[in-house]
Each structure stands twice: as structure tokens, then as C-alpha cells.
Amino acid sequence: MPKDAPQHRIVFVFGALRSGTTVFRLMLDGHPRIKNPGEVDFLLDYLVPDKSHASGWRYDLGKLAENRVFLNSGLRLIEGKDGLELLAEFLDQYEARGSGVLTLNIHRNIGKVLQVLPAARIIHMLRDPRDVARSSIGMGWSGTLYSGINHWITTEAEWEAVSHALSGDRVHVLKYENLFRDIEAELRAVCGFLEVDFEPEMLEYHRNSTYDPPDASLVEQWRSRSTADDIALVEGKAGPLMASHGYVQAGEGRTPSGAEHLWLLAKNRVLVWRTGVRRYGFLTYFLEKLARYCGMEKLHRRLRNRMRDRSASFVK
């Protein structure tokens, strides 16, 4: 255990973006003895190894202080605290917000979690990568399924690299598909893992959010909304990782030729640009890219914040 490692009994919800972690957070937060403040990737994004620091870690405080999610979190920086001591302080602040089991959503840095919080337990949230890719297109992050699956591959490859070090009692696997097909049974299992009784309020998450009531039709939408060739390309790209996570291929995946791969990348870029212009306006969208390329940090940050505010209306 690293020196000064926080001793909090925390459960992390780890899964790829668009895998259902947000709606699951709402379910958890509906329980009177479970609290979940939402996505906290910033807790680990800016925590970096530093042998000169007593704990072996330090925060990039400048970047942390500019992070929009951190600024909206209500957490306070404490003068004189850094590294694992500051991480422990942040967790203390979360713990102080009422009683109950603290759960925290992250989409990356699971290896770092195991380094700095070796006692942490994990709810690994999985969703069929073909639906994750399709959902990424809806968010405007990707233009094709072939590119939209990339972040799922990154997240789940990271999980595979470290999961062997976790004992079975420290991990609960929750599949999006199972959750929406039998929500009460799956939430009862989650409550058992968290060592709390199931509460029916968890099923009422939609009453205080923009999310719809539980709907099994949300499962496996890729079957009716994707072409056979799109699915073949995705399965050719992620087939082995899908299999290790229990997802069966619809057919024989294929790998594009070099020329087709370049064409798919170009197609994805054009479709993402088209969505961005439609969503944010031509000037804002391309000026943000220019500001980033030219290193105009203040302008870039202002434009990114404007785009994030606009994106909030599309997040669900």
C-alpha cells in the first residue's frame, strides 16, 4: 500500500463513456444509503507520479483548478495539501455530504485507482460495444461505428490489463443489457455487493431527471440501426475483446484494406465536423480548433466551455 494512501471504503463505477454509467448513477443516488456525486475523472486525471513528493504523487493543481467538472463539484482545494493527502481530503469532502456508501464514476485510470486506493472495490459497467459506438455517433463524438468503438476498446483494454489483480469479492460486473431487462433483480444484486438493502426508490430515477423510465427496447439497438457491413467492421476491430467480455459476434468480422481504412477515417472526420457545425455553429466550432492548434489557451478554454454548455442539452 502506498504511503499515505487514503483509507476510505469507496466503490468506483468504472465503464466506457455511453455505457450507462450516468443512468446507473441516478439509480444509485436514489438510494437513501448510497451517494454518488457523478463523474470524477478529474480526481485521477491530474494526479501524477512524483518521487520528490512525500507520497510519491502530486496534483497538477493549475490544470485541476481550470477543470470545469472540478469547478462544478463543490470540492475545495486546501492550502498545503497535495498528492495523496489532497486526494484523501477530496474524498473526505465527498464523505461529509451525508451518510451512506460513497460511489464514484470514472471512465479511465482504473490502473491508477488500484495504485493509490488499493482497498477500493469496483462495479464494472459493461455495455455492448456496438451500442456504445452507435450512441457515440448520437453524441457527435464519432461519425461512424468503426471510429465510435475506439473509446470502448481503450477503456476495456485498460480493464483487462489490471482486472486479474482483483479478487472476486472486490468486483461486481453489471451489464447494461441485463440491467434494463430485469432492473430490480440487477439492482438487488448491486445492493448486495454494496452491503445495503434494496430500496424501491432506485427504480424511480426518471422522476427527477431527463431520463426515461426503464425500457428494454434500449438494448441491442445496433441490430436494427446498423448495416451488416458496419457491424462486420466493428467486430473485426473489437472481436477478441468483445468475446472476453461475453459479447457474441453477429457474423464474421472483417478488417478494411489500407485504402478503405483511410477512407473510413476521412468519412468519420467529415461527419463529425458536419455535426459540430450544426450543433455549435461554424465560427465557434472551427475557431475552437484553431485556438487549440495555435496554443491560444484562454480563447480555447472559453470556446470549449461554451461548447460544453451547449453539449449538456444533448447528454442523456
C-alpha positions in Angstrom: 0.0 0.0 0.0 1.5 3.4 -1.0 2.5 5.7 1.8 -0.4 8.0 2.9 -2.9 6.1 0.8 -6.5 7.1 1.6 -8.2 4.5 3.7 -11.8 5.3 2.5 -14.1 2.4 1.8 -15.0 3.5 -1.7 -16.7 1.8 -4.6 -15.8 3.0 -8.1 -18.2 2.6 -11.0 -15.9 2.0 -14.0 -17.1 1.8 -17.6 -16.7 3.3 -21.0 -18.5 6.5 -21.9 -22.0 5.9 -23.2 -22.1 2.5 -21.4 -24.9 3.6 -19.0 -22.8 4.8 -16.1 -24.9 8.1 -15.8 -28.3 6.5 -15.6 -26.9 3.9 -13.2 -25.6 6.8 -11.1 -29.1 8.2 -10.9 -30.3 4.8 -9.7 -27.6 4.6 -7.0 -28.3 8.2 -5.9 -32.0 7.3 -5.4 -31.0 5.0 -2.6 -31.0 6.7 0.9 -27.8 4.9 1.9 -25.8 5.3 -1.3 -24.4 8.5 -2.6 -22.9 9.2 -6.0 -21.8 12.7 -6.9 -21.3 11.8 -10.6 -18.2 11.6 -12.8 -15.0 12.3 -11.0 -12.3 11.5 -13.6 -10.6 14.7 -12.6 -9.6 13.1 -9.3 -7.1 10.9 -11.1 -6.5 12.7 -14.4 -4.3 15.4 -12.7 -2.7 13.1 -10.1 0.7 12.3 -11.4 3.7 10.3 -10.0 6.4 12.5 -8.4 9.2 10.9 -6.5 10.1 14.2 -4.9 6.8 14.3 -3.1 6.4 12.6 0.3 3.5 10.4 -1.0 5.1 9.7 -4.4 2.3 11.6 -6.1 1.3 15.2 -6.7 -1.5 17.1 -8.4 -1.1 19.3 -11.4 -3.0 22.0 -9.5 -3.0 24.5 -12.3 -4.9 22.2 -14.7 -7.1 20.9 -11.9 -8.2 24.4 -11.0 -9.2 25.0 -14.6 -11.2 21.8 -15.0 -14.9 22.6 -15.5 -16.1 19.4 -13.8 -13.9 20.1 -10.8 -15.1 23.7 -10.5 -18.7 22.5 -10.5 -18.0 19.7 -8.0 -18.1 21.9 -4.9 -14.7 20.5 -3.8 -12.3 22.8 -2.1 -8.5 22.9 -2.5 -6.8 23.1 0.8 -3.6 25.1 1.1 -0.6 23.0 1.9 -2.2 19.7 0.8 -1.1 17.8 -2.3 -0.7 14.3 -3.7 -2.4 11.5 -1.8 -3.1 13.8 1.1 -5.2 16.1 -1.1 -6.9 13.1 -2.7 -7.9 11.9 0.8 -9.1 15.5 1.5 -11.3 15.4 -1.5 -12.7 12.0 -0.5 -13.4 13.3 3.0 -15.3 16.2 1.5 -17.5 13.8 -0.5 -17.9 11.6 2.5 -19.2 14.5 4.6 -22.1 15.0 2.2 -24.5 12.8 4.1 -24.2 9.2 5.2 -24.1 6.1 3.1 -21.8 4.2 0.8 -19.7 6.5 -1.4 -19.7 5.5 -5.1 -17.7 7.4 -7.8 -18.0 7.2 -11.5 -14.9 7.1 -13.7 -14.2 6.2 -17.3 -10.4 5.8 -17.2 -7.4 5.5 -14.9 -8.5 2.2 -13.3 -4.9 1.2 -13.0 -4.1 4.3 -11.1 -7.0 3.7 -8.8 -5.5 0.4 -7.8 -2.2 2.0 -7.2 -3.4 4.8 -4.9 -6.5 3.3 -3.5 -5.6 -0.4 -3.2 -8.7 -1.2 -1.0 -11.2 0.2 -3.5 -13.9 -2.0 -4.9 -15.2 -1.8 -8.4 -18.5 -2.0 -10.2 -17.5 -2.7 -13.7 -20.3 -1.4 -16.0 -20.4 -3.0 -19.4 -22.5 -2.3 -22.5 -22.5 -4.0 -25.9 -19.7 -2.0 -27.8 -21.9 -1.9 -30.9 -24.4 0.1 -29.0 -21.7 2.2 -27.4 -20.4 3.1 -30.9 -23.9 3.9 -32.1 -24.5 6.1 -29.1 -21.2 7.9 -29.7 -22.5 8.9 -33.1 -25.6 10.4 -31.5 -23.3 12.5 -29.2 -21.4 13.8 -32.1 -18.1 12.3 -31.0 -17.9 10.0 -34.0 -19.4 9.8 -37.4 -19.1 6.0 -38.0 -19.4 2.9 -35.9 -15.9 2.0 -37.0 -14.5 5.0 -35.2 -17.2 5.2 -32.5 -16.0 1.9 -30.9 -12.4 3.2 -30.2 -13.0 4.6 -26.7 -14.8 1.4 -25.7 -11.7 -0.6 -26.8 -9.4 1.8 -24.9 -11.4 1.6 -21.7 -11.9 -2.2 -21.7 -8.3 -2.9 -22.7 -7.3 -0.9 -19.7 -9.6 -3.0 -17.5 -8.2 -6.3 -18.9 -4.7 -5.1 -18.1 -5.4 -4.8 -14.4 -8.5 -6.9 -13.6 -6.5 -10.1 -13.0 -5.1 -8.5 -9.8 -8.6 -8.0 -8.3 -10.2 -10.7 -6.2 -13.7 -11.7 -7.0 -15.2 -10.1 -3.9 -13.9 -6.7 -4.9 -15.6 -6.6 -8.3 -19.2 -6.7 -9.4 -19.9 -6.8 -13.1 -23.0 -5.1 -14.3 -24.1 -5.4 -17.9 -26.4 -2.6 -19.3 -28.4 -5.2 -21.2 -29.1 -7.2 -18.0 -29.9 -4.1 -16.0 -32.6 -3.0 -18.5 -34.1 -6.4 -19.0 -34.5 -7.1 -15.3 -33.8 -3.8 -13.4 -35.0 -4.8 -10.0 -33.1 -8.1 -9.9 -29.9 -6.4 -11.1 -30.2 -3.5 -8.6 -30.8 -6.0 -5.8 -27.5 -7.7 -6.7 -25.7 -4.3 -6.7 -27.1 -3.6 -3.3 -25.9 -6.9 -2.0 -22.4 -6.0 -3.3 -22.6 -2.6 -1.5 -24.0 -4.3 1.6 -27.2 -2.3 1.8 -30.8 -3.3 1.5 -32.6 -2.8 -1.9 -34.8 0.3 -1.9 -37.7 0.7 -4.4 -36.7 4.4 -4.8 -33.9 3.3 -7.0 -36.5 2.4 -9.7 -37.8 6.0 -9.7 -34.7 7.7 -11.1 -36.6 9.0 -14.1 -39.0 11.2 -12.0 -36.2 13.7 -11.2 -34.1 13.5 -14.3 -34.3 13.8 -18.1 -34.0 10.0 -18.5 -37.0 7.9 -19.5 -38.4 5.0 -17.3 -36.7 1.6 -17.7 -37.2 0.4 -21.3 -35.8 -3.0 -22.5 -36.1 -1.7 -26.1 -33.0 0.3 -25.5 -31.0 -2.9 -25.5 -29.2 -4.0 -28.7 -30.4 -1.2 -30.9 -27.5 -1.8 -33.1 -29.3 -4.8 -34.6 -31.9 -2.6 -36.3 -30.0 0.7 -36.7 -26.7 -0.5 -38.3 -25.8 -2.1 -41.6 -24.3 -5.5 -41.8 -21.1 -4.1 -43.1 -20.8 -1.6 -40.3 -21.2 -4.4 -37.8 -18.6 -6.5 -39.6 -16.1 -3.7 -39.4 -16.7 -3.1 -35.7 -16.5 -6.8 -34.9 -13.3 -7.1 -36.9 -11.8 -4.4 -34.9 -13.0 -5.4 -31.4 -13.9 -9.1 -31.8 -11.4 -10.7 -29.3 -12.2 -8.0 -26.6 -15.9 -8.5 -27.2 -15.6 -12.2 -26.7 -13.6 -11.9 -23.5 -16.4 -9.7 -22.2 -19.2 -12.1 -23.2 -20.5 -10.4 -26.3 -21.2 -12.7 -29.3 -20.4 -11.5 -32.8 -23.3 -11.3 -35.2 -21.1 -12.7 -38.0 -17.6 -12.8 -39.3 -15.8 -9.6 -38.7 -13.6 -8.0 -41.3 -10.6 -5.7 -41.4 -10.6 -3.0 -44.0 -7.8 -2.6 -46.5 -5.3 0.2 -46.0 -7.1 2.4 -48.6 -10.6 1.7 -47.1 -9.2 2.4 -43.6 -8.1 5.8 -44.7 -11.4 6.5 -46.4 -13.3 5.5 -43.2 -11.1 7.9 -41.1 -11.9 10.7 -43.6 -15.6 9.9 -43.6 -15.7 9.9 -39.9 -13.9 13.3 -39.7 -16.3 14.9 -42.2 -19.4 13.6 -40.4 -18.1 14.7 -37.0 -17.4 18.2 -38.5 -20.8 18.3 -40.0 -22.5 17.5 -36.7 -20.2 20.0 -34.9 -21.1 22.9 -37.2 -24.8 22.1 -37.0 -24.6 21.9 -33.2 -22.3 24.8 -32.3 -22.2 27.0 -35.4 -19.4 27.2 -38.0 -17.5 30.1 -36.3 -17.4 28.6 -32.8 -16.6 25.1 -33.9 -13.7 25.9 -36.2 -12.4 28.8 -34.1 -12.0 26.4 -31.2 -9.9 24.1 -33.3 -7.8 27.0 -34.5 -7.3 28.3 -30.9 -6.2 24.8 -29.8 -3.8 24.4 -32.7 -2.2 27.9 -32.1 -1.9 27.4 -28.4 -4.3 30.2 -27.5 -5.2 28.7 -24.2 -7.6 31.3 -22.8 -9.6 31.6 -26.0 -9.6 27.8 -26.4 -10.8 27.3 -22.9 -13.6 29.9 -23.3 -14.8 28.3 -26.5 -14.6 24.7 -25.1 -16.7 25.8 -22.1 -19.2 27.4 -24.4 -19.4 24.1 -26.4 -19.7 22.0 -23.2 -22.6 24.2 -22.1 -24.3 23.6 -25.4 -23.5 19.8 -25.3 -25.2 19.5 -21.9 -28.6 19.6 -23.6 -27.6 16.5 -25.6 -26.3 14.4 -22.8 -28.6 11.7 -21.6 
